[in-house]
Amino acid sequence: MHVHDPVRLSEHGPVRIDHCGCGAVHLHVGPMTLRLEVASFLALAEAVVHARHQLTVHWRRGGRPLVNQAQGDA
């Protein structure tokens, strides 16, 4: 196996996550690829799970989708 041969960890729609033989995690979202250190990937994963939970809580309380608010912050 070559040092940079990736191992597919997950694939869901346009999102793929590979662990590279060099030790990095490659996060592919559509045409974009992020190369992350494992510690950074784990922190990102926790942040995404937390954000998903917050959106779910917001929607269950009858809140509107947060898209307009997020665009106003830009």
PDB file of N, CA, C and O in Angstrom:
ATOM      1  N   MET A   1       0.838  -1.183   0.000  1.00  0.00           N
ATOM      2  CA  MET A   1       0.000   0.000   0.000  1.00  0.00           C
ATOM      3  C   MET A   1       0.877   1.238   0.000  1.00  0.00           C
ATOM      4  O   MET A   1       1.829   1.342   0.774  1.00  0.00           O
ATOM      5  N   HIS A   2       0.550   2.163  -0.867  1.00  0.00           N
ATOM      6  CA  HIS A   2       1.277   3.426  -0.968  1.00  0.00           C
ATOM      7  C   HIS A   2       0.952   4.301   0.235  1.00  0.00           C
ATOM      8  O   HIS A   2      -0.143   4.208   0.789  1.00  0.00           O
ATOM      9  N   VAL A   3       1.894   5.150   0.645  1.00  0.00           N
ATOM     10  CA  VAL A   3       1.730   5.986   1.851  1.00  0.00           C
ATOM     11  C   VAL A   3       0.484   6.867   1.781  1.00  0.00           C
ATOM     12  O   VAL A   3      -0.116   7.158   2.816  1.00  0.00           O
ATOM     13  N   HIS A   4       0.081   7.298   0.582  1.00  0.00           N
ATOM     14  CA  HIS A   4      -1.062   8.208   0.467  1.00  0.00           C
ATOM     15  C   HIS A   4      -2.343   7.508   0.040  1.00  0.00           C
ATOM     16  O   HIS A   4      -3.323   8.184  -0.272  1.00  0.00           O
ATOM     17  N   ASP A   5      -2.371   6.182   0.015  1.00  0.00           N
ATOM     18  CA  ASP A   5      -3.601   5.470  -0.330  1.00  0.00           C
ATOM     19  C   ASP A   5      -4.636   5.708   0.763  1.00  0.00           C
ATOM     20  O   ASP A   5      -4.403   5.373   1.924  1.00  0.00           O
ATOM     21  N   PRO A   6      -5.776   6.285   0.395  1.00  0.00           N
ATOM     22  CA  PRO A   6      -6.793   6.591   1.410  1.00  0.00           C
ATOM     23  C   PRO A   6      -7.668   5.388   1.754  1.00  0.00           C
ATOM     24  O   PRO A   6      -7.860   4.484   0.942  1.00  0.00           O
ATOM     25  N   VAL A   7      -8.186   5.402   2.964  1.00  0.00           N
ATOM     26  CA  VAL A   7      -9.176   4.430   3.419  1.00  0.00           C
ATOM     27  C   VAL A   7     -10.481   5.202   3.584  1.00  0.00           C
ATOM     28  O   VAL A   7     -10.533   6.184   4.325  1.00  0.00           O
ATOM     29  N   ARG A   8     -11.514   4.769   2.908  1.00  0.00           N
ATOM     30  CA  ARG A   8     -12.806   5.458   2.987  1.00  0.00           C
ATOM     31  C   ARG A   8     -13.427   5.193   4.354  1.00  0.00           C
ATOM     32  O   ARG A   8     -13.669   4.043   4.720  1.00  0.00           O
ATOM     33  N   LEU A   9     -13.682   6.257   5.103  1.00  0.00           N
ATOM     34  CA  LEU A   9     -14.311   6.144   6.416  1.00  0.00           C
ATOM     35  C   LEU A   9     -15.823   6.286   6.325  1.00  0.00           C
ATOM     36  O   LEU A   9     -16.566   5.634   7.059  1.00  0.00           O
ATOM     37  N   SER A  10     -16.273   7.153   5.406  1.00  0.00           N
ATOM     38  CA  SER A  10     -17.704   7.409   5.296  1.00  0.00           C
ATOM     39  C   SER A  10     -17.998   8.050   3.953  1.00  0.00           C
ATOM     40  O   SER A  10     -17.156   8.730   3.366  1.00  0.00           O
ATOM     41  N   GLU A  11     -19.212   7.815   3.484  1.00  0.00           N
ATOM     42  CA  GLU A  11     -19.685   8.477   2.272  1.00  0.00           C
ATOM     43  C   GLU A  11     -21.191   8.637   2.397  1.00  0.00           C
ATOM     44  O   GLU A  11     -21.918   7.673   2.638  1.00  0.00           O
ATOM     45  N   HIS A  12     -21.641   9.864   2.230  1.00  0.00           N
ATOM     46  CA  HIS A  12     -23.073  10.150   2.319  1.00  0.00           C
ATOM     47  C   HIS A  12     -23.379  11.275   1.343  1.00  0.00           C
ATOM     48  O   HIS A  12     -23.020  12.427   1.588  1.00  0.00           O
ATOM     49  N   GLY A  13     -24.029  10.955   0.259  1.00  0.00           N
ATOM     50  CA  GLY A  13     -24.316  11.962  -0.757  1.00  0.00           C
ATOM     51  C   GLY A  13     -23.026  12.565  -1.285  1.00  0.00           C
ATOM     52  O   GLY A  13     -22.110  11.834  -1.659  1.00  0.00           O
ATOM     53  N   PRO A  14     -22.942  13.897  -1.319  1.00  0.00           N
ATOM     54  CA  PRO A  14     -21.749  14.548  -1.858  1.00  0.00           C
ATOM     55  C   PRO A  14     -20.595  14.645  -0.852  1.00  0.00           C
ATOM     56  O   PRO A  14     -19.560  15.239  -1.151  1.00  0.00           O
ATOM     57  N   VAL A  15     -20.774  14.064   0.332  1.00  0.00           N
ATOM     58  CA  VAL A  15     -19.747  14.146   1.380  1.00  0.00           C
ATOM     59  C   VAL A  15     -19.028  12.800   1.497  1.00  0.00           C
ATOM     60  O   VAL A  15     -19.655  11.753   1.653  1.00  0.00           O
ATOM     61  N   ARG A  16     -17.693  12.856   1.417  1.00  0.00           N
ATOM     62  CA  ARG A  16     -16.860  11.662   1.619  1.00  0.00           C
ATOM     63  C   ARG A  16     -15.782  12.010   2.619  1.00  0.00           C
ATOM     64  O   ARG A  16     -15.281  13.135   2.640  1.00  0.00           O
ATOM     65  N   ILE A  17     -15.425  11.043   3.451  1.00  0.00           N
ATOM     66  CA  ILE A  17     -14.355  11.239   4.421  1.00  0.00           C
ATOM     67  C   ILE A  17     -13.377  10.080   4.275  1.00  0.00           C
ATOM     68  O   ILE A  17     -13.750   8.912   4.383  1.00  0.00           O
ATOM     69  N   ASP A  18     -12.123  10.429   4.029  1.00  0.00           N
ATOM     70  CA  ASP A  18     -11.065   9.434   3.860  1.00  0.00           C
ATOM     71  C   ASP A  18      -9.972   9.669   4.892  1.00  0.00           C
ATOM     72  O   ASP A  18      -9.700  10.804   5.283  1.00  0.00           O
ATOM     73  N   HIS A  19      -9.350   8.575   5.325  1.00  0.00           N
ATOM     74  CA  HIS A  19      -8.156   8.670   6.164  1.00  0.00           C
ATOM     75  C   HIS A  19      -6.986   8.301   5.278  1.00  0.00           C
ATOM     76  O   HIS A  19      -6.902   7.184   4.766  1.00  0.00           O
ATOM     77  N   CYS A  20      -6.088   9.247   5.104  1.00  0.00           N
ATOM     78  CA  CYS A  20      -4.938   9.069   4.222  1.00  0.00           C
ATOM     79  C   CYS A  20      -3.824   8.330   4.958  1.00  0.00           C
ATOM     80  O   CYS A  20      -3.684   8.457   6.175  1.00  0.00           O
ATOM     81  N   GLY A  21      -3.050   7.575   4.232  1.00  0.00           N
ATOM     82  CA  GLY A  21      -1.910   6.871   4.815  1.00  0.00           C
ATOM     83  C   GLY A  21      -0.880   7.807   5.423  1.00  0.00           C
ATOM     84  O   GLY A  21      -0.062   7.380   6.238  1.00  0.00           O
ATOM     85  N   CYS A  22      -0.908   9.097   5.033  1.00  0.00           N
ATOM     86  CA  CYS A  22       0.017  10.084   5.598  1.00  0.00           C
ATOM     87  C   CYS A  22      -0.437  10.554   6.976  1.00  0.00           C
ATOM     88  O   CYS A  22       0.284  11.284   7.657  1.00  0.00           O
ATOM     89  N   GLY A  23      -1.647  10.131   7.389  1.00  0.00           N
ATOM     90  CA  GLY A  23      -2.152  10.493   8.711  1.00  0.00           C
ATOM     91  C   GLY A  23      -3.227  11.551   8.703  1.00  0.00           C
ATOM     92  O   GLY A  23      -3.892  11.752   9.719  1.00  0.00           O
ATOM     93  N   ALA A  24      -3.422  12.239   7.584  1.00  0.00           N
ATOM     94  CA  ALA A  24      -4.429  13.294   7.509  1.00  0.00           C
ATOM     95  C   ALA A  24      -5.799  12.701   7.205  1.00  0.00           C
ATOM     96  O   ALA A  24      -5.920  11.580   6.711  1.00  0.00           O
ATOM     97  N   VAL A  25      -6.822  13.481   7.514  1.00  0.00           N
ATOM     98  CA  VAL A  25      -8.192  13.140   7.155  1.00  0.00           C
ATOM     99  C   VAL A  25      -8.576  14.071   6.015  1.00  0.00           C
ATOM    100  O   VAL A  25      -8.397  15.286   6.104  1.00  0.00           O
ATOM    101  N   HIS A  26      -9.105  13.491   4.942  1.00  0.00           N
ATOM    102  CA  HIS A  26      -9.547  14.285   3.798  1.00  0.00           C
ATOM    103  C   HIS A  26     -11.071  14.322   3.819  1.00  0.00           C
ATOM    104  O   HIS A  26     -11.734  13.288   3.742  1.00  0.00           O
ATOM    105  N   LEU A  27     -11.608  15.525   3.924  1.00  0.00           N
ATOM    106  CA  LEU A  27     -13.044  15.741   3.938  1.00  0.00           C
ATOM    107  C   LEU A  27     -13.426  16.331   2.584  1.00  0.00           C
ATOM    108  O   LEU A  27     -13.056  17.461   2.263  1.00  0.00           O
ATOM    109  N   HIS A  28     -14.167  15.560   1.797  1.00  0.00           N
ATOM    110  CA  HIS A  28     -14.594  15.975   0.460  1.00  0.00           C
ATOM    111  C   HIS A  28     -16.056  16.384   0.541  1.00  0.00           C
ATOM    112  O   HIS A  28     -16.900  15.591   0.960  1.00  0.00           O
ATOM    113  N   VAL A  29     -16.362  17.611   0.145  1.00  0.00           N
ATOM    114  CA  VAL A  29     -17.734  18.095   0.080  1.00  0.00           C
ATOM    115  C   VAL A  29     -17.917  18.636  -1.337  1.00  0.00           C
ATOM    116  O   VAL A  29     -17.431  19.715  -1.673  1.00  0.00           O
ATOM    117  N   GLY A  30     -18.627  17.866  -2.157  1.00  0.00           N
ATOM    118  CA  GLY A  30     -18.763  18.254  -3.558  1.00  0.00           C
ATOM    119  C   GLY A  30     -17.375  18.383  -4.176  1.00  0.00           C
ATOM    120  O   GLY A  30     -16.562  17.465  -4.065  1.00  0.00           O
ATOM    121  N   PRO A  31     -17.096  19.513  -4.826  1.00  0.00           N
ATOM    122  CA  PRO A  31     -15.799  19.685  -5.481  1.00  0.00           C
ATOM    123  C   PRO A  31     -14.684  20.150  -4.536  1.00  0.00           C
ATOM    124  O   PRO A  31     -13.532  20.262  -4.953  1.00  0.00           O
ATOM    125  N   MET A  32     -15.014  20.419  -3.282  1.00  0.00           N
ATOM    126  CA  MET A  32     -14.035  20.951  -2.334  1.00  0.00           C
ATOM    127  C   MET A  32     -13.465  19.829  -1.463  1.00  0.00           C
ATOM    128  O   MET A  32     -14.188  18.917  -1.061  1.00  0.00           O
ATOM    129  N   THR A  33     -12.168  19.904  -1.178  1.00  0.00           N
ATOM    130  CA  THR A  33     -11.526  18.949  -0.284  1.00  0.00           C
ATOM    131  C   THR A  33     -10.746  19.697   0.782  1.00  0.00           C
ATOM    132  O   THR A  33      -9.963  20.596   0.479  1.00  0.00           O
ATOM    133  N   LEU A  34     -10.967  19.316   2.032  1.00  0.00           N
ATOM    134  CA  LEU A  34     -10.189  19.858   3.150  1.00  0.00           C
ATOM    135  C   LEU A  34      -9.278  18.757   3.662  1.00  0.00           C
ATOM    136  O   LEU A  34      -9.709  17.621   3.860  1.00  0.00           O
ATOM    137  N   ARG A  35      -8.027  19.097   3.872  1.00  0.00           N
ATOM    138  CA  ARG A  35      -7.064  18.157   4.445  1.00  0.00           C
ATOM    139  C   ARG A  35      -6.848  18.593   5.887  1.00  0.00           C
ATOM    140  O   ARG A  35      -6.356  19.693   6.142  1.00  0.00           O
ATOM    141  N   LEU A  36      -7.217  17.728   6.832  1.00  0.00           N
ATOM    142  CA  LEU A  36      -7.189  18.093   8.249  1.00  0.00           C
ATOM    143  C   LEU A  36      -6.328  17.135   9.052  1.00  0.00           C
ATOM    144  O   LEU A  36      -6.261  15.943   8.752  1.00  0.00           O
ATOM    145  N   GLU A  37      -5.675  17.661  10.070  1.00  0.00           N
ATOM    146  CA  GLU A  37      -5.043  16.794  11.055  1.00  0.00           C
ATOM    147  C   GLU A  37      -6.164  16.078  11.796  1.00  0.00           C
ATOM    148  O   GLU A  37      -7.278  16.595  11.886  1.00  0.00           O
ATOM    149  N   VAL A  38      -5.879  14.899  12.323  1.00  0.00           N
ATOM    150  CA  VAL A  38      -6.906  14.108  12.996  1.00  0.00           C
ATOM    151  C   VAL A  38      -7.536  14.895  14.146  1.00  0.00           C
ATOM    152  O   VAL A  38      -8.758  14.879  14.293  1.00  0.00           O
ATOM    153  N   ALA A  39      -6.740  15.577  14.958  1.00  0.00           N
ATOM    154  CA  ALA A  39      -7.285  16.337  16.093  1.00  0.00           C
ATOM    155  C   ALA A  39      -8.242  17.431  15.608  1.00  0.00           C
ATOM    156  O   ALA A  39      -9.284  17.659  16.223  1.00  0.00           O
ATOM    157  N   SER A  40      -7.897  18.099  14.520  1.00  0.00           N
ATOM    158  CA  SER A  40      -8.774  19.135  13.971  1.00  0.00           C
ATOM    159  C   SER A  40     -10.057  18.526  13.418  1.00  0.00           C
ATOM    160  O   SER A  40     -11.133  19.102  13.572  1.00  0.00           O
ATOM    161  N   PHE A  41      -9.950  17.367  12.775  1.00  0.00           N
ATOM    162  CA  PHE A  41     -11.135  16.692  12.258  1.00  0.00           C
ATOM    163  C   PHE A  41     -12.068  16.289  13.399  1.00  0.00           C
ATOM    164  O   PHE A  41     -13.284  16.447  13.290  1.00  0.00           O
ATOM    165  N   LEU A  42     -11.508  15.771  14.487  1.00  0.00           N
ATOM    166  CA  LEU A  42     -12.330  15.369  15.627  1.00  0.00           C
ATOM    167  C   LEU A  42     -13.039  16.572  16.250  1.00  0.00           C
ATOM    168  O   LEU A  42     -14.200  16.468  16.647  1.00  0.00           O
ATOM    169  N   ALA A  43     -12.354  17.706  16.336  1.00  0.00           N
ATOM    170  CA  ALA A  43     -12.985  18.927  16.855  1.00  0.00           C
ATOM    171  C   ALA A  43     -14.099  19.387  15.913  1.00  0.00           C
ATOM    172  O   ALA A  43     -15.164  19.803  16.371  1.00  0.00           O
ATOM    173  N   LEU A  44     -13.862  19.317  14.604  1.00  0.00           N
ATOM    174  CA  LEU A  44     -14.886  19.681  13.627  1.00  0.00           C
ATOM    175  C   LEU A  44     -16.093  18.764  13.748  1.00  0.00           C
ATOM    176  O   LEU A  44     -17.231  19.230  13.697  1.00  0.00           O
ATOM    177  N   ALA A  45     -15.862  17.472  13.907  1.00  0.00           N
ATOM    178  CA  ALA A  45     -16.956  16.507  14.040  1.00  0.00           C
ATOM    179  C   ALA A  45     -17.817  16.838  15.261  1.00  0.00           C
ATOM    180  O   ALA A  45     -19.045  16.794  15.178  1.00  0.00           O
ATOM    181  N   GLU A  46     -17.191  17.166  16.385  1.00  0.00           N
ATOM    182  CA  GLU A  46     -17.939  17.537  17.588  1.00  0.00           C
ATOM    183  C   GLU A  46     -18.747  18.815  17.356  1.00  0.00           C
ATOM    184  O   GLU A  46     -19.895  18.915  17.790  1.00  0.00           O
ATOM    185  N   ALA A  47     -18.148  19.787  16.675  1.00  0.00           N
ATOM    186  CA  ALA A  47     -18.850  21.041  16.403  1.00  0.00           C
ATOM    187  C   ALA A  47     -20.058  20.811  15.497  1.00  0.00           C
ATOM    188  O   ALA A  47     -21.106  21.425  15.701  1.00  0.00           O
ATOM    189  N   VAL A  48     -19.926  19.938  14.500  1.00  0.00           N
ATOM    190  CA  VAL A  48     -21.038  19.651  13.593  1.00  0.00           C
ATOM    191  C   VAL A  48     -22.164  18.936  14.337  1.00  0.00           C
ATOM    192  O   VAL A  48     -23.335  19.260  14.143  1.00  0.00           O
ATOM    193  N   VAL A  49     -21.826  17.979  15.176  1.00  0.00           N
ATOM    194  CA  VAL A  49     -22.849  17.267  15.957  1.00  0.00           C
ATOM    195  C   VAL A  49     -23.574  18.244  16.881  1.00  0.00           C
ATOM    196  O   VAL A  49     -24.796  18.177  17.014  1.00  0.00           O
ATOM    197  N   HIS A  50     -22.839  19.140  17.513  1.00  0.00           N
ATOM    198  CA  HIS A  50     -23.453  20.131  18.406  1.00  0.00           C
ATOM    199  C   HIS A  50     -24.384  21.059  17.624  1.00  0.00           C
ATOM    200  O   HIS A  50     -25.498  21.338  18.067  1.00  0.00           O
ATOM    201  N   ALA A  51     -23.932  21.535  16.469  1.00  0.00           N
ATOM    202  CA  ALA A  51     -24.753  22.418  15.645  1.00  0.00           C
ATOM    203  C   ALA A  51     -26.017  21.702  15.177  1.00  0.00           C
ATOM    204  O   ALA A  51     -27.094  22.298  15.148  1.00  0.00           O
ATOM    205  N   ARG A  52     -25.892  20.440  14.815  1.00  0.00           N
ATOM    206  CA  ARG A  52     -27.068  19.665  14.397  1.00  0.00           C
ATOM    207  C   ARG A  52     -28.081  19.580  15.545  1.00  0.00           C
ATOM    208  O   ARG A  52     -29.284  19.736  15.338  1.00  0.00           O
ATOM    209  N   HIS A  53     -27.583  19.335  16.738  1.00  0.00           N
ATOM    210  CA  HIS A  53     -28.462  19.261  17.911  1.00  0.00           C
ATOM    211  C   HIS A  53     -29.163  20.602  18.139  1.00  0.00           C
ATOM    212  O   HIS A  53     -30.368  20.641  18.385  1.00  0.00           O
ATOM    213  N   GLN A  54     -28.411  21.695  18.057  1.00  0.00           N
ATOM    214  CA  GLN A  54     -28.990  23.024  18.280  1.00  0.00           C
ATOM    215  C   GLN A  54     -30.084  23.331  17.254  1.00  0.00           C
ATOM    216  O   GLN A  54     -31.122  23.894  17.601  1.00  0.00           O
ATOM    217  N   LEU A  55     -29.849  22.960  15.989  1.00  0.00           N
ATOM    218  CA  LEU A  55     -30.871  23.178  14.965  1.00  0.00           C
ATOM    219  C   LEU A  55     -32.126  22.367  15.259  1.00  0.00           C
ATOM    220  O   LEU A  55     -33.242  22.867  15.118  1.00  0.00           O
ATOM    221  N   THR A  56     -31.941  21.123  15.664  1.00  0.00           N
ATOM    222  CA  THR A  56     -33.077  20.255  15.976  1.00  0.00           C
ATOM    223  C   THR A  56     -33.897  20.836  17.125  1.00  0.00           C
ATOM    224  O   THR A  56     -35.125  20.878  17.048  1.00  0.00           O
ATOM    225  N   VAL A  57     -33.232  21.280  18.181  1.00  0.00           N
ATOM    226  CA  VAL A  57     -33.921  21.887  19.325  1.00  0.00           C
ATOM    227  C   VAL A  57     -34.671  23.140  18.875  1.00  0.00           C
ATOM    228  O   VAL A  57     -35.829  23.342  19.241  1.00  0.00           O
ATOM    229  N   HIS A  58     -34.021  23.961  18.099  1.00  0.00           N
ATOM    230  CA  HIS A  58     -34.627  25.204  17.608  1.00  0.00           C
ATOM    231  C   HIS A  58     -35.886  24.899  16.807  1.00  0.00           C
ATOM    232  O   HIS A  58     -36.923  25.527  17.023  1.00  0.00           O
ATOM    233  N   TRP A  59     -35.811  23.954  15.896  1.00  0.00           N
ATOM    234  CA  TRP A  59     -36.957  23.616  15.053  1.00  0.00           C
ATOM    235  C   TRP A  59     -38.084  22.990  15.864  1.00  0.00           C
ATOM    236  O   TRP A  59     -39.255  23.266  15.603  1.00  0.00           O
ATOM    237  N   ARG A  60     -37.754  22.158  16.838  1.00  0.00           N
ATOM    238  CA  ARG A  60     -38.793  21.533  17.667  1.00  0.00           C
ATOM    239  C   ARG A  60     -39.537  22.561  18.505  1.00  0.00           C
ATOM    240  O   ARG A  60     -40.695  22.350  18.864  1.00  0.00           O
ATOM    241  N   ARG A  61     -38.890  23.656  18.814  1.00  0.00           N
ATOM    242  CA  ARG A  61     -39.547  24.738  19.567  1.00  0.00           C
ATOM    243  C   ARG A  61     -40.357  25.633  18.655  1.00  0.00           C
ATOM    244  O   ARG A  61     -40.888  26.652  19.096  1.00  0.00           O
ATOM    245  N   GLY A  62     -40.458  25.270  17.398  1.00  0.00           N
ATOM    246  CA  GLY A  62     -41.240  26.048  16.444  1.00  0.00           C
ATOM    247  C   GLY A  62     -40.465  27.166  15.790  1.00  0.00           C
ATOM    248  O   GLY A  62     -41.045  28.015  15.114  1.00  0.00           O
ATOM    249  N   GLY A  63     -39.169  27.174  15.983  1.00  0.00           N
ATOM    250  CA  GLY A  63     -38.348  28.225  15.389  1.00  0.00           C
ATOM    251  C   GLY A  63     -38.274  28.092  13.881  1.00  0.00           C
ATOM    252  O   GLY A  63     -38.409  27.005  13.320  1.00  0.00           O
ATOM    253  N   ARG A  64     -38.059  29.209  13.257  1.00  0.00           N
ATOM    254  CA  ARG A  64     -37.887  29.214  11.810  1.00  0.00           C
ATOM    255  C   ARG A  64     -36.468  28.768  11.499  1.00  0.00           C
ATOM    256  O   ARG A  64     -35.581  28.885  12.345  1.00  0.00           O
ATOM    257  N   PRO A  65     -36.245  28.260  10.296  1.00  0.00           N
ATOM    258  CA  PRO A  65     -34.866  27.917   9.909  1.00  0.00           C
ATOM    259  C   PRO A  65     -33.956  29.127  10.088  1.00  0.00           C
ATOM    260  O   PRO A  65     -34.375  30.266   9.880  1.00  0.00           O
ATOM    261  N   LEU A  66     -32.738  28.878  10.467  1.00  0.00           N
ATOM    262  CA  LEU A  66     -31.799  29.942  10.810  1.00  0.00           C
ATOM    263  C   LEU A  66     -31.069  30.523   9.609  1.00  0.00           C
ATOM    264  O   LEU A  66     -30.142  31.313   9.788  1.00  0.00           O
ATOM    265  N   VAL A  67     -31.452  30.162   8.403  1.00  0.00           N
ATOM    266  CA  VAL A  67     -30.734  30.591   7.196  1.00  0.00           C
ATOM    267  C   VAL A  67     -30.695  32.108   7.095  1.00  0.00           C
ATOM    268  O   VAL A  67     -29.631  32.678   6.855  1.00  0.00           O
ATOM    269  N   ASN A  68     -31.821  32.768   7.271  1.00  0.00           N
ATOM    270  CA  ASN A  68     -31.853  34.233   7.136  1.00  0.00           C
ATOM    271  C   ASN A  68     -30.973  34.917   8.171  1.00  0.00           C
ATOM    272  O   ASN A  68     -30.290  35.894   7.861  1.00  0.00           O
ATOM    273  N   GLN A  69     -30.985  34.410   9.396  1.00  0.00           N
ATOM    274  CA  GLN A  69     -30.147  34.993  10.449  1.00  0.00           C
ATOM    275  C   GLN A  69     -28.674  34.819  10.119  1.00  0.00           C
ATOM    276  O   GLN A  69     -27.880  35.741  10.310  1.00  0.00           O
ATOM    277  N   ALA A  70     -28.305  33.650   9.628  1.00  0.00           N
ATOM    278  CA  ALA A  70     -26.898  33.395   9.295  1.00  0.00           C
ATOM    279  C   ALA A  70     -26.444  34.310   8.168  1.00  0.00           C
ATOM    280  O   ALA A  70     -25.309  34.788   8.187  1.00  0.00           O
ATOM    281  N   GLN A  71     -27.308  34.568   7.180  1.00  0.00           N
ATOM    282  CA  GLN A  71     -26.942  35.439   6.077  1.00  0.00           C
ATOM    283  C   GLN A  71     -26.768  36.869   6.561  1.00  0.00           C
ATOM    284  O   GLN A  71     -25.940  37.605   6.026  1.00  0.00           O
ATOM    285  N   GLY A  72     -27.535  37.271   7.562  1.00  0.00           N
ATOM    286  CA  GLY A  72     -27.418  38.627   8.084  1.00  0.00           C
ATOM    287  C   GLY A  72     -26.120  38.855   8.828  1.00  0.00           C
ATOM    288  O   GLY A  72     -25.666  39.993   8.948  1.00  0.00           O
ATOM    289  N   ASP A  73     -25.509  37.776   9.336  1.00  0.00           N
ATOM    290  CA  ASP A  73     -24.257  37.896  10.072  1.00  0.00           C
ATOM    291  C   ASP A  73     -23.061  38.054   9.164  1.00  0.00           C
ATOM    292  O   ASP A  73     -21.993  38.461   9.619  1.00  0.00           O
ATOM    293  N   ALA A  74     -23.214  37.742   7.887  1.00  0.00           N
ATOM    294  CA  ALA A  74     -22.072  37.751   6.966  1.00  0.00           C
ATOM    295  C   ALA A  74     -21.617  39.147   6.660  1.00  0.00           C
ATOM    296  O   ALA A  74     -20.666  39.335   5.902  1.00  0.00           O
TER     297      ALA A  74
END
